[in-house]
Amino acid sequence: MVQPLYDITAEPGVTERIALVGDAATVARPHTSAGAVKALQDGLALESALRGADTPAAALREYDAVRTARGRALVGLGRRLGRALVESPQEWAAMDGAGLAAVWERADAAGLFGGEPV
């Protein structure tokens, strides 16, 4: 079975009156396991931007500046994990702790959770 995987960050993610949130704004590969977390973070970021801005348009620009960068980072993480886990699979059984740590460092050097640094 072959399942195509897609990843994308919509840019721009906002206009004067519309904001893309959740998977409408950023689709990351399932390797990240971050869909629900990303949606919650998007909602919190939008709420925070709306509370802190003078106008809805300014709030949407603030939201877009924060979440587009996070979305790009999450898409990058998904691509790195895809390479490490699917495109270039490891000999997991033959690997020691240092080898495993090196694989994860290459794949997830950003240390992201839902696009947010941890």
N, C-alpha and C positions, 0 to 999 in steps of 0.2 A: 504494500500500500504506500502511496506517495501522497503526502499532504503538503501543499504549498504553504509557505509562511511568508507573511508580509510585515514590514515595519515601515512606519512613516510618521513624520511630524508635520502637521499642517502649518504652513507659514504664509501669511500671518494668521494667527489663531483668533484674532479679534478684528472687528470693525468699530465704528463709532457706537453701534448699538447691539452687536452680537458677539458672543464669546463661544468658542468651541471648548468643551470640557470633556474629560474622560477619554474614551476611545475615539470620539469625534476629533479630538485634537492630536492625540498621539497613540499610535498602535505599536506596541512593542511585542517582540516574539514571546511565546509562552514560556521560554526558558527563564524569564525574569520572575514569573509568578507574582506580578505586581499590578494586575489590572484593577482589583478592588481597592488596593492601597492608593494607587495613582488617582482613582476617581475621588476618594475621600480627600486626598491632599489637594486636588483641584478645587473641590468644593470649599475647603477651608481657606485656600488662597484667594478664591473669588470673594468669599465673605469678608475676609480681612481687607482686601483691596477696596471693596464697596464701602466699608465702614470708615476707612482712612482717607478717602479721596473727596475732593470738592465736587466733582461731577462724575456721572456714570462713565463718560468717555475716558476720563483720567483713570478711573478705577480699572477699566478694561485694559488700558495700556500698561498699567502696573502689573496686573494679573498676567498679561501676555509676556512681559519681560521676564518674570520669574518662572512661569510654567513652561514656556517654550524652551528655555535653557535646560530645565529639568527633563523635559520630554526628550530632547536630543541626547542627553546623558543616558537616559533609560534605553533608548533605541540602540545606542552604542554598546551598552552593557549586554543587551540581548544578542547583538551580533557577535560580540566576543564569546559569550557563553555558547552560542550556536556553533562557532568554530571549534571551541574546546570540546564540546559534548557530542556533536553530530558530524561536522565536516572533517575533523581530525581527531577521531576517538583515541583515547588513551589506553594503554595496557594497565588498567586499574589494578588487577590482581598482582602484578609484578612491581607495583609502586610502593615505596616506603613513605613515611610521613613527610619527609622533606620534598620528595617528588610531588606528592599531592599538594602541598603548600605552594610549590612553584607553579603548578597548573592553575590553581585558583588565583594566585597573584597576577598571572598573565591575563586571565579571563576577567577578573573583577577587581582590578587595581583601584577602581573608583570607590569601592565600598558603598554602593548605593542601595537604598531601600525605597522602592517606588519612585526612583529618580532623585531622592533626597540623600545627601551624604549622611552616613551614620557615624 
